[in-house]
């Protein structure tokens, strides 16, 4: 019965197909930036050409690039290695490129391909484990080849702060009137589209994007805005139907958008042929499956297996950890299989590194310890964490690495520092905000300790507000996180200038002048009114005098004797 009711048009079918993909060099660059592709061919002459590679059927086809094209220029001098420069990168420039001498076999070009990826920055909104809050991440669709020197955050289009970490430093709740954006230092004109957090509940969160690739054409308004509701949690549901299994990516959000597209991961690799909520598996084996909502892949379901007997699925208690420098961190994995595995390994991928650039995480200093419980849990404990411990960590139940970048646990190790807004030099009467800043968001229940000239000031929140600031507030400020390690910041000097007397005098003069304006206006009004009254009387007198002269002339009779 269930078979008959299955909506085949809304499903994808997954067969077990094995493919071998050759290794290629990869470059990821920001859209609208420029990129240099060095020629890796062994060239003995200057007769070098660049080609794009595309597939036609089962064959790879080379298409020669025209020199001095609209979007590409060749640097043909030998000293710059025949570099291909592509200016103002567009999405359609995302291709495979290779170079060779005109007389060389095409295969020599195909063996040295450079795969170019073009990415835009995106502010990812991710539900946090701390109550009904979310966190923000400045993200690109591929790890940028030019490692960002720093990330810059903007709030309501105004500069907010700059830091090495892509993770926004605070947890957020709903703020409809506030927008956030980010950029990579050196590429400030290539900002991510603005995003605002509209609402956050236990099961859903809603965000609004502006002119973003996150928005489908159906969602965009006339002003190019779109609002999307995402689930805070996903899980894979399995339904056995005869000889196949239907997997459904279920959400926790009852008001999630009906148009939502999904992403499926098969044995931890993206299965790009399906964006439906359901997929059908023929000839199921002990494969690992997980799913996510498209454009919000950071909210990933737990891994599941159709056959749990030999299942090597691994999940984590927390996918993102913000830790203070010098503290201890537990990264806990959970696995489904009850089999006894000889090999259990943790792998480390540097933040922003390539997904195949990972290594077994081992340290002989005694900082690292491993704990295995009877509840199918394995914990990696790192004591006295350092900033270079910031990375993504993946756990595997084998002595080989298949794909260590998905899924894993992102660890960011942060120190603390004092930042001052609007500036460290202010004038009496201004509003000053001092922030105990970190490179990632600590939990909401974190207590802070503030110091002025090494003396505690009795303030326990992340922000110390001085409004209005006075000369007594001048001095050296530092902050610390109330923890067993009592990690504190360096001192930051706050200079408060007194109001200058000349400025004060000008202000008094302005106030005096403003207070005199009504009296002056009244006097001018009365003077003008009096002048109008006098003028009107004079005009009336002038009109009456000619009339009186006529009357006298008419009434007086001439003396006949005088005649």
C-alpha positions in Angstrom: 0.0 0.0 0.0 2.8 2.4 0.9 4.5 1.5 -2.3 1.4 2.5 -4.3 1.2 5.8 -2.4 4.8 6.8 -2.9 5.2 10.1 -4.8 7.9 9.1 -7.2 8.1 12.6 -8.7 9.2 13.9 -5.3 12.0 11.4 -4.8 15.5 10.8 -5.9 17.0 7.4 -6.5 20.5 6.4 -5.3 22.4 3.5 -6.8 25.8 2.4 -5.7 28.2 3.7 -8.3 31.9 4.0 -7.8 33.9 6.6 -9.7 37.6 7.4 -9.7 38.4 11.1 -9.8 41.9 12.3 -10.5 43.7 14.7 -8.3 43.8 18.3 -9.3 45.1 21.5 -7.8 42.3 23.8 -6.5 42.1 27.6 -6.3 39.2 29.3 -4.6 38.8 33.1 -5.0 36.1 35.7 -4.3 33.7 36.8 -7.0 34.7 40.1 -8.6 38.3 39.7 -7.4 41.2 38.8 -9.7 43.2 35.6 -9.7 46.5 34.3 -11.1 46.8 30.8 -12.4 50.4 29.7 -12.8 51.3 27.4 -15.7 52.5 24.0 -14.4 53.5 22.6 -17.8 57.1 21.7 -18.5 57.7 24.3 -21.2 60.9 24.7 -23.2 59.6 27.3 -25.6 57.3 30.3 -25.4 54.7 28.7 -27.5 52.3 28.2 -24.6 48.5 28.3 -24.7 45.8 28.1 -22.0 42.7 25.9 -22.3 39.5 25.3 -20.4 38.5 21.7 -19.8 34.9 20.4 -20.1 33.3 17.1 -20.4 31.5 15.9 -23.6 30.1 12.5 -23.0 32.9 10.4 -21.7 35.6 12.6 -23.2 37.4 15.6 -21.9 37.5 18.5 -24.4 40.1 21.3 -24.5 39.0 24.8 -25.6 41.7 27.3 -26.2 41.4 30.6 -24.5 41.8 33.7 -26.7 44.7 35.9 -25.7 43.7 39.3 -24.4 40.1 38.3 -24.1 37.5 40.4 -22.4 38.1 38.8 -19.0 41.5 37.2 -19.3 45.0 38.2 -20.1 48.1 36.2 -20.6 51.4 37.0 -19.0 53.6 35.4 -21.6 57.0 36.4 -20.2 59.1 33.5 -19.1 60.0 35.0 -15.8 56.4 34.9 -14.6 55.8 31.3 -15.6 53.2 32.1 -18.3 50.6 33.0 -15.7 47.0 33.4 -16.7 45.4 36.4 -15.0 41.6 36.5 -14.8 40.2 39.8 -13.9 36.8 40.5 -12.2 35.9 36.9 -11.6 32.4 35.8 -12.5 30.5 32.6 -11.6 31.0 31.3 -15.2 34.8 31.5 -14.7 34.5 28.5 -12.3 36.1 25.9 -14.6 39.1 23.7 -14.9 42.1 25.2 -16.7 45.4 23.8 -18.0 48.3 25.0 -20.2 50.6 23.3 -22.6 52.8 23.8 -25.6 50.9 23.6 -28.9 52.9 20.5 -30.0 52.2 18.6 -26.7 49.7 15.8 -26.3 46.4 17.0 -24.8 46.8 14.5 -22.1 49.8 16.4 -20.7 47.5 19.3 -20.2 44.7 17.2 -18.6 47.2 15.8 -16.1 48.0 19.3 -14.8 44.5 20.9 -14.4 43.8 23.7 -12.1 40.2 23.7 -10.8 39.0 27.2 -10.2 36.2 27.8 -7.7 34.4 31.2 -7.5 32.8 32.1 -4.1 30.9 34.9 -2.5 31.0 35.7 1.2 27.9 34.8 3.1 26.9 35.5 6.7 25.7 32.1 7.9 23.2 32.2 10.7 23.5 29.1 13.0 21.4 28.1 16.0 23.3 28.1 19.2 23.0 25.7 22.1 22.6 28.6 24.5 18.8 29.1 24.8 17.0 30.8 22.0 20.0 32.4 20.3 21.9 32.2 17.1 25.5 32.7 16.1 27.0 34.2 12.9 29.8 32.9 10.7 31.5 34.7 7.8 31.7 31.9 5.3 32.6 31.1 1.8 31.5 28.1 -0.3 35.1 26.9 -0.5 38.2 27.5 1.5 39.8 30.7 0.1 43.3 30.0 -1.3 44.5 33.4 -0.2 44.1 32.9 3.5 42.2 35.9 5.0 44.4 38.2 7.0 41.4 39.2 9.1 37.6 39.3 8.9 35.8 42.6 9.3 32.3 42.8 10.7 29.7 45.5 10.0 26.5 46.4 11.9 23.9 48.5 10.1 26.6 49.1 7.4 29.0 50.7 10.0 32.4 49.2 10.9 32.1 47.1 14.0 35.4 45.3 14.6 38.2 43.3 12.9 39.4 39.9 14.0 41.3 36.8 12.7 38.3 34.5 13.4 35.3 34.2 11.0 33.0 33.5 14.0 31.1 36.6 15.3 32.0 37.3 18.9 28.5 37.4 20.4 25.3 35.4 20.6 22.2 37.0 19.1 18.5 36.9 19.6 15.9 38.4 17.3 16.8 42.0 16.1 14.7 42.9 13.1 16.0 46.4 12.8 19.7 45.4 12.9 21.7 44.1 9.9 25.0 42.4 9.8 27.6 41.9 7.1 31.2 40.9 6.8 34.2 41.2 4.5 37.8 39.9 4.2 40.5 42.4 5.0 41.9 43.8 1.7 38.6 43.1 -0.1 36.3 45.4 1.9 34.4 46.3 -1.3 33.3 42.6 -1.7 31.1 42.5 1.4 28.7 39.7 2.1 25.0 40.6 1.6 23.4 42.0 4.8 21.4 39.7 7.0 19.0 40.3 9.9 17.7 37.9 12.5 13.9 38.2 12.7 13.0 35.6 15.2 14.5 32.6 17.2 12.5 29.9 18.8 13.3 26.4 20.1 12.5 24.8 16.7 12.9 27.5 14.1 14.7 30.7 13.3 13.8 33.3 10.6 16.3 35.5 8.8 16.1 38.2 6.1 18.7 38.5 3.4 19.4 41.3 1.0 20.4 40.7 -2.6 21.7 37.3 -1.7 22.3 34.0 -3.6 20.5 32.5 -0.6 17.3 33.9 -2.1 15.5 32.1 -4.9 13.7 34.1 -7.5 10.4 33.1 -6.0 11.3 34.5 -2.6 12.7 37.8 -3.7 10.6 40.9 -3.2 10.7 44.0 -5.4 13.4 45.4 -3.1 15.5 42.2 -3.5 14.8 41.1 0.1 13.9 37.6 1.1 12.9 36.1 4.4 13.6 32.4 5.1 12.5 30.2 8.1 15.0 27.4 8.9 14.7 24.5 11.3 17.0 24.3 14.3 17.3 20.5 14.1 17.1 17.8 11.5 17.0 14.0 11.6 16.9 11.2 9.0 13.8 9.0 9.1 14.0 5.5 7.4 11.1 3.7 5.9 11.6 0.1 4.6 9.5 -0.7 1.5 10.1 -4.2 0.1 13.7 -4.3 -1.3 14.5 -0.6 -0.9 14.5 2.1 1.8 13.1 5.6 1.7 15.1 8.2 3.7 13.3 11.4 4.7 15.0 14.5 6.0 12.6 15.6 8.7 12.8 19.0 10.4 11.8 20.2 13.8 10.2 23.3 12.4 6.4 23.2 11.6 6.6 26.5 9.6 9.7 25.7 7.5 9.3 27.0 4.0 7.7 24.5 1.6 10.1 25.4 -1.2 13.0 24.2 0.9 15.7 22.3 -1.0 17.9 19.7 0.8 21.4 18.4 0.6 22.2 14.7 1.1 25.5 13.2 2.2 26.4 9.6 1.3 29.3 8.2 3.2 30.2 11.8 4.2 30.3 13.1 0.6 27.8 15.3 -1.0 25.3 13.5 -3.3 24.7 16.4 -5.6 22.0 14.7 -7.8 19.3 15.1 -5.3 17.7 18.2 -3.5 14.5 16.5 -2.5 13.4 15.8 1.0 13.2 12.1 0.3 15.6 9.7 -1.4 15.2 6.1 -2.3 18.0 3.6 -1.7 18.2 0.4 -3.7 20.3 -2.5 -2.4 21.0 -0.8 0.9 24.3 -1.6 2.7 26.0 -0.3 5.8 26.3 3.2 4.2 26.3 6.4 6.2 23.7 9.1 5.4 23.0 12.6 6.7 21.1 15.6 5.4 20.9 19.4 5.7 18.8 22.3 4.3 20.4 23.8 1.2 22.1 27.1 1.9 22.3 26.3 5.6 24.5 23.2 5.6 25.9 24.1 9.0 22.7 22.7 10.6 23.5 19.0 9.7 21.5 16.0 10.9 23.1 13.2 12.9 24.7 10.5 10.7 22.5 7.4 10.3 23.0 3.9 8.9 20.5 1.5 7.3 22.4 -1.4 8.8 23.7 -0.6 12.3 25.6 -3.9 12.6 28.7 -2.5 10.8 27.8 1.1 10.9 30.7 3.5 11.3 28.6 6.6 11.7 30.0 9.2 14.1 28.2 12.2 15.7 29.3 14.9 18.1 27.9 16.3 21.3 28.7 19.8 20.0 29.7 20.9 16.5 31.2 24.3 17.6 33.3 25.1 20.6 34.6 28.4 21.7 37.4 28.0 24.3 39.5 30.4 26.3 43.2 30.3 25.8 44.8 28.3 28.6 41.6 26.4 29.4 40.8 22.7 28.9 38.5 21.4 26.2 36.5 18.1 25.8 35.5 17.2 22.2 33.2 14.2 22.5 32.1 11.9 19.7 29.4 9.3 19.7 29.2 6.2 17.4 26.5 3.7 16.7 28.3 0.5 16.1 28.7 -2.0 18.9 31.6 -3.7 17.1 35.0 -3.5 18.7 37.3 -1.4 16.6 41.1 -1.6 16.8 41.7 1.8 15.4 40.1 5.0 16.7 41.6 8.2 15.5 41.1 12.0 15.6 42.0 14.1 12.6 42.7 17.8 12.5 42.0 20.2 9.6 43.2 23.8 10.0 40.5 26.4 9.8 40.2 27.5 6.2 42.3 24.6 4.9 41.5 22.2 2.1 39.2 19.3 3.0 41.9 16.8 2.1 44.6 18.7 4.0 44.2 16.8 7.3 46.4 14.8 9.6 46.2 12.5 12.6 46.1 14.7 15.7 48.8 13.6 18.1 50.9 15.4 20.6 53.7 14.0 22.8 53.6 16.9 25.3 51.0 15.3 27.5 48.4 18.1 26.7 46.2 15.6 24.8 44.4 12.7 26.3 41.8 10.3 25.1 38.9 8.7 27.0 36.7 5.8 25.8 33.5 5.0 27.6 31.2 2.0 27.6 28.4 4.1 26.1 30.0 4.3 22.6 31.6 7.7 23.4 35.1 8.7 22.7 36.5 12.0 24.0 39.5 14.0 23.0 40.7 16.3 25.8 43.1 19.1 25.1 44.6 20.8 28.1 46.1 24.3 28.1 44.6 25.0 24.6 46.5 27.5 22.4 45.4 29.6 19.5 47.0 27.2 17.0 44.7 24.5 18.3 41.9 26.3 16.5 40.9 23.8 13.8 38.2 21.3 12.8 38.4 17.9 14.5 37.0 14.7 13.1 36.8 11.2 14.7 37.0 8.0 12.7 36.6 4.3 13.6 39.3 3.2 11.2 43.0 3.6 10.5 42.4 5.5 7.3 40.9 8.9 6.4 38.0 9.0 3.9 36.8 12.6 4.1 37.8 14.3 7.3 36.2 17.7 6.8 32.6 16.5 7.1 31.3 16.3 9.7 33.6 17.6 12.4 33.8 19.9 15.4 35.0 23.4 14.9 37.2 24.6 17.8 38.2 28.3 18.1 40.6 29.2 20.9 40.4 32.9 21.9 42.1 35.3 24.2 40.4 38.4 25.6 41.1 42.1 24.9 39.5 45.4 25.7 38.0 47.4 22.8 36.7 51.0 23.2 33.8 52.7 21.3 33.8 55.3 19.8 37.5 55.7 20.6 40.1 55.5 23.3 40.4 59.3 23.4 37.1 61.0 24.2 35.7 64.2 25.7 33.8 64.6 28.9 30.1 64.0 28.5 30.3 61.5 25.8 29.0 57.9 25.9 31.8 55.3 26.0 31.4 51.5 25.7 34.2 49.2 26.8 33.9 45.6 25.6 35.7 42.5 26.8 36.1 41.1 23.3 36.8 37.5 22.2 37.2 35.9 18.8 34.1 33.7 19.3 31.0 33.9 21.4 31.3 32.6 25.0 28.2 31.3 26.8 25.6 33.7 28.0 26.3 32.9 31.6 29.9 33.9 31.4 30.9 36.3 34.2 33.5 39.1 33.6 35.7 41.1 35.9 36.6 44.7 35.0 39.6 46.5 36.4 40.5 50.2 36.4 44.2 50.8 37.2 44.4 47.2 38.4 41.5 47.8 40.9 38.2 45.9 40.3 35.3 48.1 39.4 32.5 45.7 40.4 31.0 45.1 36.9 30.3 41.6 35.7 29.0 41.9 32.2 30.8 41.9 28.9 30.1 45.6 28.2 31.1 48.4 30.6 29.2 51.6 29.7 30.3 55.0 30.9 27.5 57.5 30.2 28.4 60.3 30.5 32.1 59.7 30.8 34.0 62.0 33.2 37.6 62.8 34.0 37.4 60.4 37.0 36.9 57.5 34.5 40.3 58.1 32.8 42.8 55.3 33.3 44.0 51.9 32.2 41.2 49.3 31.8 41.5 45.5 31.6 39.0 42.7 31.9 39.1 39.0 32.8 36.8 36.0 32.4 35.7 34.6 35.7 37.1 31.1 35.4 39.6 28.8 37.1 42.3 30.1 34.8 41.2 33.7 35.4 42.3 34.6 31.9 42.7 38.4 31.6 43.4 41.0 28.9 46.1 43.5 28.4 45.5 47.0 29.7 43.8 49.5 27.4 44.2 53.3 28.2 41.2 55.5 28.1 41.9 59.2 27.9 39.1 61.7 28.8 39.7 65.3 27.7 38.1 68.2 29.7 35.6 70.5 27.9 37.6 73.5 26.8 36.6 76.9 28.3 36.3 78.5 24.9 34.0 75.7 23.8 32.0 76.2 27.0 31.9 80.0 26.4 30.7 79.5 22.8 28.0 77.1 24.1 26.8 79.7 26.6 26.8 82.4 23.9 24.8 80.1 21.6 22.2 79.4 24.4 22.0 83.2 25.2 21.5 84.1 21.5 18.8 81.4 21.1 17.0 82.7 24.2 17.0 86.3 22.8 15.6 85.3 19.4 11.9 85.3 20.6 12.2 88.8 22.2 13.9 90.2 19.1 11.3 88.8 16.8 8.5 90.2 19.1 10.1 93.7 19.1 10.5 93.6 15.3 6.9 92.5 15.0 5.7 95.4 17.2 7.9 97.9 15.4 6.6 96.8 12.0 3.0 96.8 13.3 3.4 100.4 14.6 4.9 101.6 11.4 2.0 100.1 9.4 -0.5 101.9 11.7 1.2 105.3 11.3 1.4 104.9 7.6 -2.3 104.0 7.4 -3.3 107.1 9.4 -1.2 109.4 7.2 -2.7 107.9 4.1 -6.2 108.4 5.4 -5.4 112.0 6.3 -4.2 112.7 2.8 -7.3 111.3 1.4 -9.5 113.4 3.6 -7.8 116.8 3.0 -8.6 117.1 -0.8 -12.2 116.5 0.0 -12.4 119.2 2.6 -10.8 121.8 0.2 -13.4 121.1 -2.4 -16.2 121.5 0.0 -14.9 125.0 1.2 -14.5 126.1 -2.4 -18.1 125.2 -3.3 -19.8 126.8 -0.2 -18.1 130.2 -0.2 -19.9 132.8 -2.3 -18.0 135.7 -3.9 -18.7 139.2 -2.6 -20.6 141.1 -5.3 -19.2 144.4 -4.1 -15.7 143.0 -4.8 -16.7 142.3 -8.3 
